[in-house]
Amino acid sequence: MKIPRRSYTEEFKELAVKRVADDQSISTVAKELGLGDQTLRNWIAASPQASSKTPVAKL
């Protein structure tokens, strides 16, 4: 029997990503919200904030 996948609202994902951006650890936020660490890392990587913080290589 398959376990159904959970679905989360965009607002929930944004809140979780914002908490990490506000200097809370990924593991703490994930645990408090009942998420896996990797799930939260995926959301962070996919967030618009992540792409704006990508360092630019110096030439």
Phi, psi and omega in degrees: 000130181278145174273127181294143178286141176279149173238143183236146178286159177298323179297319179297315180297316180298320178298315180297315180296320180297321179298321177291320178296334179272025173075023169269147182287153179300315183295323179293312181297315181300316181295315181296328182264359179074034181248162169278148179304317183294325177300313180294320177299321178297317179296320179296315181296328182272353184283151177298331179297322182296318182290331179281342180260006180292124182294145178264131181292137176275136179259000000 
